């Protein structure tokens, strides 16, 4: 949930800039962070069951 809020805040903050490259970088970074967070959460929950 925190990662989603951070991504929305960054997108809203950078959305008014003239150059689209900054916005694309923030969106891609946010997506990568979300995927890594989900993968690590899955590994943590599967290791706790052992």
C-alpha beads as a LAMMPS data file, in Angstrom:
LAMMPS data file: protein, C-alpha beads

50 atoms
49 bonds

1 atom types
1 bond types

-500.0 500.0 xlo xhi
-500.0 500.0 ylo yhi
-500.0 500.0 zlo zhi

Masses

1 110.0

Atoms # bond

1 1 1 0.000 0.000 0.000
2 1 1 2.842 2.356 0.798
3 1 1 4.511 1.693 -2.542
4 1 1 1.272 2.452 -4.351
5 1 1 0.867 5.763 -2.514
6 1 1 4.477 6.725 -3.230
7 1 1 3.998 5.966 -6.926
8 1 1 0.808 8.027 -7.080
9 1 1 2.452 10.944 -5.309
10 1 1 5.465 10.888 -7.632
11 1 1 3.251 10.697 -10.694
12 1 1 1.104 13.595 -9.515
13 1 1 4.140 15.672 -8.615
14 1 1 6.030 15.068 -11.854
15 1 1 2.967 15.119 -14.096
16 1 1 3.165 18.887 -14.572
17 1 1 6.710 18.874 -15.986
18 1 1 7.268 19.621 -19.652
19 1 1 9.665 16.705 -20.234
20 1 1 7.942 13.313 -20.201
21 1 1 11.173 11.372 -19.541
22 1 1 11.078 12.104 -15.810
23 1 1 7.534 10.843 -15.487
24 1 1 8.337 7.654 -17.404
25 1 1 11.346 7.014 -15.170
26 1 1 9.289 7.383 -12.008
27 1 1 6.561 5.104 -13.298
28 1 1 9.035 2.405 -14.338
29 1 1 10.863 2.677 -11.025
30 1 1 7.599 2.389 -9.132
31 1 1 6.576 -0.703 -11.108
32 1 1 9.931 -2.390 -10.522
33 1 1 9.756 -1.615 -6.812
34 1 1 6.248 -3.048 -6.589
35 1 1 7.265 -6.274 -8.323
36 1 1 10.341 -6.724 -6.155
37 1 1 8.301 -6.028 -3.032
38 1 1 5.750 -8.678 -3.996
39 1 1 8.441 -11.245 -4.816
40 1 1 10.257 -10.686 -1.543
41 1 1 6.989 -10.817 0.400
42 1 1 6.183 -14.165 -1.237
43 1 1 9.609 -15.548 -0.349
44 1 1 9.283 -14.336 3.230
45 1 1 5.865 -15.918 3.688
46 1 1 6.985 -19.208 2.133
47 1 1 10.104 -19.352 4.336
48 1 1 8.025 -18.757 7.472
49 1 1 6.003 -21.900 6.756
50 1 1 9.099 -24.107 6.814

Bonds

1 1 1 2
2 1 2 3
3 1 3 4
4 1 4 5
5 1 5 6
6 1 6 7
7 1 7 8
8 1 8 9
9 1 9 10
10 1 10 11
11 1 11 12
12 1 12 13
13 1 13 14
14 1 14 15
15 1 15 16
16 1 16 17
17 1 17 18
18 1 18 19
19 1 19 20
20 1 20 21
21 1 21 22
22 1 22 23
23 1 23 24
24 1 24 25
25 1 25 26
26 1 26 27
27 1 27 28
28 1 28 29
29 1 29 30
30 1 30 31
31 1 31 32
32 1 32 33
33 1 33 34
34 1 34 35
35 1 35 36
36 1 36 37
37 1 37 38
38 1 38 39
39 1 39 40
40 1 40 41
41 1 41 42
42 1 42 43
43 1 43 44
44 1 44 45
45 1 45 46
46 1 46 47
47 1 47 48
48 1 48 49
49 1 49 50
